[in-house]
C-alpha cells in the first residue's frame, strides 16, 4: 500500500495462498491521504477503531496509535504487519472491543464495520473519552456507508457530513458536541430461544454487538439444533461458536460433555460465555478466541460442530471454511466426527469428501444441509 509516508507491505492473517484478498482497500488509502494532506495533528492520543488488517495502525505507527478490534485475525495481522515494517512491540497498543477504552481520545479514526450494531456499541463506549477538540474521521467504501451510518455518528457524537467519493471510497467527518447526551448502550442484548429446539428450548441467549443474528435465532442454527448428535460425555468443539447456542445446547443435553467454544471474534466468545453462564450449565466448558482449532492438540477431540462463514468482510471466500475443516480433521481422534451445517449451494460435501474420504448427509431442507464426516484411523 502506498501512503504519504512511503510504501507499506501488508498481508492478512493467516497468510493463506488460497486467499488472495488484499489486506487494505481504497478507503484506508483515502483516509491516510486526507490525514497527511490536511495536516491533521496526530501528536495526541490516536485511536484506530475497526482497522481490518492493520493497514492504518501500521501506516501511523510513528504516532503510537491504539488499535481497537473485535477480530483475533485482524489483531494477529496487525502484529505481523508491524513486525514486517520494523515497528517494535508496544509501539502500537492493541486492544479488543472487550477491553476498557482509552480515557481520552484526541483523534478517532473509524474503519466502518459491516455491523451497524458493532459501530453503535463502540461509539457509545468511546463517547465519554471524546472531547470538543477530538478529530473524528470515518472511512469506508461507498457501499458500506449508509444514511443509517451517518445518523449513528450524529446521534452519539455530533454533527456529521461526508466527503466526495474517491475510488469508490468515502470519508465521514464528525464534529463532537459535548452537550450531546449519548443514549444508553443497548448491548449486550438478550432474548429467549423458541420452543422446538431440543434441550435449548426456552433458554436465554446473550449477544454482544456484532455477533451474527443478534436479536433472534437464525434459521440455519435452528435447523442444526434439531439434528445435533448425542455426545455421551465426549470432548466437543463448537467451532465458530458465535453466541454459543449450539455448544450450550450440547452441554444442556449432556452435562458430562466437555465443550470448547472457539471463535475468532472477541465479541462472539464473550457472547458464548455469557450465554453459557446465563443457563447455569453444570458441565465443563472452555472459551477460546483464536484461529479455528490452531493450538488444539491433534487427536484430542471427539466431535466438532461447525457452521462456517463464507464471507471475509465484504468478499465471498471459502478459505475460512477450508481452514476450519482441515483444522477439525487434524484435531479429531480416529473415529471422531465433524458435523457441518451449511447452505445447500455451497457444496461443502465435495470439500469434506476430499479431506476425510467420506461424507454423509444427515438432514436437509430446501435451504440447508447437515453433513457428517468421520476421521479415518
Secondary structure as the mmCIF struct_conf table of DSSP 4:
data_model
#
loop_
_struct_conf.conf_type_id
_struct_conf.id
_struct_conf.beg_label_comp_id
_struct_conf.beg_label_asym_id
_struct_conf.beg_label_seq_id
_struct_conf.end_label_comp_id
_struct_conf.end_label_asym_id
_struct_conf.end_label_seq_id
STRN STRN1 UNK A 2 UNK A 3
TURN_TY1_P TURN_TY1_P1 UNK A 4 UNK A 5
STRN STRN2 UNK A 6 UNK A 7
BEND BEND1 UNK A 13 UNK A 14
TURN_TY1_P TURN_TY1_P2 UNK A 17 UNK A 18
BEND BEND2 UNK A 23 UNK A 23
HELX_RH_AL_P HELX_RH_AL_P1 UNK A 26 UNK A 37
TURN_TY1_P TURN_TY1_P3 UNK A 38 UNK A 39
BEND BEND3 UNK A 43 UNK A 44
STRN STRN3 UNK A 46 UNK A 49
BEND BEND4 UNK A 50 UNK A 50
BEND BEND5 UNK A 52 UNK A 54
HELX_RH_AL_P HELX_RH_AL_P2 UNK A 55 UNK A 59
TURN_TY1_P TURN_TY1_P4 UNK A 60 UNK A 60
HELX_RH_3T_P HELX_RH_3T_P1 UNK A 61 UNK A 63
STRN STRN4 UNK A 66 UNK A 69
BEND BEND6 UNK A 70 UNK A 70
STRN STRN5 UNK A 71 UNK A 71
HELX_RH_AL_P HELX_RH_AL_P3 UNK A 72 UNK A 84
TURN_TY1_P TURN_TY1_P5 UNK A 85 UNK A 86
HELX_LH_PP_P HELX_LH_PP_P1 UNK A 87 UNK A 88
TURN_TY1_P TURN_TY1_P6 UNK A 89 UNK A 90
BEND BEND7 UNK A 91 UNK A 92
STRN STRN6 UNK A 93 UNK A 96
TURN_TY1_P TURN_TY1_P7 UNK A 97 UNK A 98
BEND BEND8 UNK A 99 UNK A 99
HELX_LH_PP_P HELX_LH_PP_P2 UNK A 100 UNK A 102
BEND BEND9 UNK A 103 UNK A 103
STRN STRN7 UNK A 105 UNK A 111
BEND BEND10 UNK A 114 UNK A 114
HELX_RH_AL_P HELX_RH_AL_P4 UNK A 116 UNK A 127
TURN_TY1_P TURN_TY1_P8 UNK A 128 UNK A 129
STRN STRN8 UNK A 130 UNK A 141
HELX_RH_3T_P HELX_RH_3T_P2 UNK A 142 UNK A 144
HELX_RH_AL_P HELX_RH_AL_P5 UNK A 147 UNK A 156
TURN_TY1_P TURN_TY1_P9 UNK A 157 UNK A 157
STRN STRN9 UNK A 160 UNK A 162
STRN STRN10 UNK A 166 UNK A 166
TURN_TY1_P TURN_TY1_P10 UNK A 167 UNK A 168
STRN STRN11 UNK A 169 UNK A 175
TURN_TY1_P TURN_TY1_P11 UNK A 178 UNK A 179
HELX_LH_PP_P HELX_LH_PP_P3 UNK A 182 UNK A 185
BEND BEND11 UNK A 188 UNK A 188
STRN STRN12 UNK A 189 UNK A 192
HELX_LH_PP_P HELX_LH_PP_P4 UNK A 193 UNK A 194
BEND BEND12 UNK A 195 UNK A 197
HELX_RH_3T_P HELX_RH_3T_P3 UNK A 198 UNK A 200
TURN_TY1_P TURN_TY1_P12 UNK A 201 UNK A 202
STRN STRN13 UNK A 204 UNK A 207
TURN_TY1_P TURN_TY1_P13 UNK A 209 UNK A 210
BEND BEND13 UNK A 211 UNK A 211
TURN_TY1_P TURN_TY1_P14 UNK A 212 UNK A 215
BEND BEND14 UNK A 216 UNK A 216
HELX_RH_AL_P HELX_RH_AL_P6 UNK A 219 UNK A 225
TURN_TY1_P TURN_TY1_P15 UNK A 226 UNK A 227
HELX_LH_PP_P HELX_LH_PP_P5 UNK A 228 UNK A 230
TURN_TY1_P TURN_TY1_P16 UNK A 232 UNK A 233
STRN STRN14 UNK A 235 UNK A 239
TURN_TY1_P TURN_TY1_P17 UNK A 240 UNK A 240
TURN_TY1_P TURN_TY1_P18 UNK A 242 UNK A 243
BEND BEND15 UNK A 244 UNK A 244
HELX_RH_AL_P HELX_RH_AL_P7 UNK A 245 UNK A 253
TURN_TY1_P TURN_TY1_P19 UNK A 255 UNK A 256
STRN STRN15 UNK A 258 UNK A 263
BEND BEND16 UNK A 264 UNK A 264
STRN STRN16 UNK A 265 UNK A 265
HELX_RH_AL_P HELX_RH_AL_P8 UNK A 266 UNK A 278
TURN_TY1_P TURN_TY1_P20 UNK A 279 UNK A 280
BEND BEND17 UNK A 283 UNK A 283
STRN STRN17 UNK A 284 UNK A 289
BEND BEND18 UNK A 290 UNK A 291
TURN_TY1_P TURN_TY1_P21 UNK A 292 UNK A 295
BEND BEND19 UNK A 296 UNK A 296
HELX_LH_PP_P HELX_LH_PP_P6 UNK A 297 UNK A 297
TURN_TY1_P TURN_TY1_P22 UNK A 298 UNK A 299
STRN STRN18 UNK A 301 UNK A 306
STRN STRN19 UNK A 311 UNK A 312
TURN_TY1_P TURN_TY1_P23 UNK A 313 UNK A 314
STRN STRN20 UNK A 315 UNK A 316
BEND BEND20 UNK A 318 UNK A 318
HELX_RH_AL_P HELX_RH_AL_P9 UNK A 319 UNK A 331
STRN STRN21 UNK A 332 UNK A 343
HELX_RH_3T_P HELX_RH_3T_P4 UNK A 344 UNK A 346
HELX_RH_AL_P HELX_RH_AL_P10 UNK A 348 UNK A 356
BEND BEND21 UNK A 357 UNK A 357
STRN STRN22 UNK A 360 UNK A 364
BEND BEND22 UNK A 366 UNK A 367
STRN STRN23 UNK A 368 UNK A 374
#
